């Protein structure tokens, strides 16, 4: 176990303690690293930072829309494939292609689609509809990232749901059919309850992943979180605090706030989705 413990301690546990140390320090990076104890000032600044409030609202909106949508879409795709449609192996490959594609590449492709001279506006113009500045409007920019991530992440969760669906005994459905239950009743009374632990896992992983949104927002906005902070997320704000403002202590404090939010939401989810076990 020593090699595993060494790797885990070096790359997981030690950075956590170092980040905790940084959160109570004012760190001077230029001209040599210097630490100055700052007490709780970095955490007190969290309440005063207006951009942190914007990042929290953007991230919360992103999570609230993307996680339920990608979960429902993944379940629908899994149920469709599990129903035995023709060419289901090809459909699996087609559905899963966005997941195996680099997120940076997907972001660049969608930026081209959303561009004022991109595919979407060309399609609208072809049908005589008005075009739009999709990337430049603060009310639309984050929605574009949402759409891209729902399309690219739902297939991954689809595979998880598909594996769980294939583990449900068919005898349960046969017994329900003999008792007069139709397809919808079987789905809501057998399928969904038995998928509850899997749904907890899918939602928990989805929440963690969406709260950590960074690369798409960074590429879409060029690292600024624009337009008008519309795509500013918590992780992008952490990046800006370290690499633009050189404030490692404050960035560590934001990181611990993010960790506390994710842990709290996961524990709440566990009360609703992860409490039951099925044999």
Residue, then its C-alpha position, 0 to 999 in steps of 0.5 A: x500500500x505504500x506506493x498508493x499512499x505516497x501518491x495519494x498523499x503527495x498529489x491529493x492530501x498535501x495540496x489540500x493542507x497547503x491550500x489551507x495554509x495559503x488561505x490564511x496568508x498574504x502571498x508575495x509572488x514577485x521577487x521571491x515567494x514570501x508569506x505574511x499571516x493574514x488571519x481571516x481577511x481572505x475569508x472576510x473578503x469573500x463577503x465584500x467581493x461583488x465579482x464573487x457574487x456574480x460568479x456564484x450566480x452564474x455557476x448556480x444558474x449553470x448547475x441548476x439548468x445543466x444537471x437536471x437537463x443532462x440527467x433527464x436526456x441521458x435517461x431518455x437516451x439510455x431507455x431508448x437504446x435499451x428498448x432494442x432499436x435497430x442498429x443500437x450499437x451504431x447509435x451508441x457510437x454516434x451518441x458517445x462521440x461528443x464525450x470522447x472529443x476534447x472539450x477545448x475542441x468542442x468549445x472552438x467548434x461551438x464558438x464557430x457555430x455561435x460566431x456572428x459569421x458562423x453556422x447558426x447565423x448562416x442557417x438563420x439567414x438562409x431561412x430569412x430569419x434575423x441573425x444575432x450576436x450570440x457570443x456578445x450578448x450577456x443574456x445569451x453567452x452562458x446559455x450557449x455554454x450550457x447547450x454545448x455541455x448538455x450535448x457533450x456530457x449527457x452521452x457519458x451518463x447515458x452509458x451509466x444508465x444503460x448499464x444499470x437498466x440492463x441489470x434490472x431483472x426482466x422478471x419484474x417487468x413480466x410480473x408487472x405485465x401479468x398484473x396489468x401494468x402498462x409501459x408507463x406504469x412499469x417505468x415509473x414503478x419499477x425502472x425509476x425506483x431501481x435507478x435511484x442509487x444510479x441517479x444519485x451518482x449521476x447527479x452528484x458527478x454532474x454537480x461536481x463537474x458543473x461547479x468546476x466549469x472552467x475551460x469552456x468559459x475561459x475559451x469563450x471569453x478569452x479568460x475575462x469571463x465576459x461579456x460583462x461577466x456573463x460567463x464568469x464562474x467560480x473556478x475562472x475567478x480562482x484562476x484570475x485571482x492567481x494568475x492575473x491578480x497574483x493573490x494566491x491566499x484569496x484564491x485558496x479561500x474561494x477554493x474552500x468556499x467552492x468545496x464547502x458548497x459542493x460537499x453541502x449539495x452532495x450531502x443534501x442530494x444523498x438525503x433524497x436520492x442516496x438513502x435507499x438501497x435495492x438488492 
